[in-house]
Amino acid sequence: MSERPKGTARRSIWPKIGFVMLVPILATVALVGTGLREGRDSTRHADEMRALTTVVAATGGLVQGVQDERAAAAMMLANDRSPGLSRYRAAFEDAGGAVDGAVSAYTTRRVALTDLPGGLATTLSQIDDGLRDLAAHRSAIVGFKLAFTDAANAYNALVDNLLKFRDAVANLTADPNLAQRMRATSTVSRQKELLSQERLVVLHGYGAGALNANLRSEFVAAQAGRREALKQFASVATEGEKDDFNQAVAGPDLRSSTAFETWIIGAMPTTGALTSAPFNIDIWDSALLEYGRAIRGVERKFDTALVDTAAEAADDERRGLLVRTGVPGAALLLALLVAWLVLRATTRRRDEPGDRADNPDRPLATTRAGGA
C-alpha cells in the first residue's frame, strides 16, 4: 500500500481553513473600513473644533482691547480742546498697543484654520480686513479727521464680526454640551459689548455737549439688549456658570454703574445736560471699564473651559477610532492564529505513524495464550 505524501495532507486542509475564515475576514475588513471612514470624519471635525475654540478664546481678548481703544478714541475726541488732551492721546495710543498684542495672539491661532464653511470663512475675511484698516483708522482719529460716529462705526464693525464668528462656531459643533457652553459664553460676550455701547453713548454725549434724544434712545436700547442677553444666559447656563457670573460682577463697579444708569434714565434733565450728573467723563469711563473687565474675567474663564472641553473631545475621538478599528483587527489576528494552530495540529496528527498497515516496523499485538 503506497504511503500518502505529507505535503498532500497539508495542502488538503488549507482550502478548508481558508473557506471557514473567508466570511469573518471579509466582515472584519468591512467593519474596520467603516470605522476608519466614520472615525476619520468625526476625528477631523473634533480637531477642527479644538482649533476653532482656541481662536474664539483669542477673540475674547481682542474684543476687549478694541472696546477699550474705541472708548479711548471717544475720550480723546470729546476732549479735543481740553488742556488734558495729551493725556487722552497717550491713553488712546496705549490702548492701540494693547490691541496690537491681542491681534498677534489672534493671528497666531487664526492661521491654523483651513477648509472652513463659506459663512465662517467670509466672517474671518471681514475680520482680517478690519484689522488691516486699524492703522489708517487710528491715524485719522489722532489727526481729528473723523467725526465721532464715523470713528466709532469702524470699531463697531470689527467687534460685530468678532462676535459673529463666536456665534457661528457655537452653531457649527455637533457636540450638544460644547454647543450649549459656547452659547452661554456668547451671551456673556454680548452683554459686555452692550455695556461697552452704553459707555460709548455717554462719552459721545460729553463730546456733543449733552445726551440728546437720539443718544438717549441708543442708551435705552443698549440697556434693553443687555437685559435680554442676561435672560438668554440664564436659560442656557449651568448653575455653576451662573454662580461664576454673579460673583464676578457683584461689587462696587456694578453698584456705581447701576447708580449712574439710574440717574441717566430717571433723573437726567430733559435737555440731556450732564453737568449735574453724579459723575464726570473720567468717573463714568472708569466705572464702566472696570465693570466690563469683570465680565471679561468670566468670559475668559468660560473660554478656557471651552478649549479644554474641545481638546478632551478630540482626544476621545482618537481613542474611539483606535477602539473601533483596533479591536476588530486584533480579533481577526487572533482568529488567524487559532486557525494556524488548528492546521498545525491537524497536519501533525496526519503525519504521525498509524497502525501496522501504515507502519510495518510497529510490532503486532501479542495473541493471548490458548486463543488459537
Secondary structure, DSSP 8 states (H G I E B T S, - for coil): -----HHHHHHHHHHHHHHHHHHHHHHHHHHHHHHHHHHHHHHHHHHHHHHHHHHHHHHHHHHHHHHHHHHHHHHHHHTTTSTTHHHHHHHHHHHHHHHHHHHHHHHHHHTT--S--HHHHHHHHHHHHHHHTHHHHHHHHHTT-S-HHHHHHHHHHHHHHHHHHHHHHHHH-S-HHHHHHHHHHHHHHHHHHHHHHHHHHHHHHHHHTS--HHHHHHHHHHHHHHHHHHHHHHHHS-HHHHHHHHHHH-SHHHHHHHHHHHHHHHTS-TT---TTSSS-HHHHHHHHHHHHHHHHHHHHHHHHHHHHHHHHHHHHHHHHHHHHHHHHHHHHHHHHHHHHHHHHHHHHHHHS--STTT-TTS------TT--
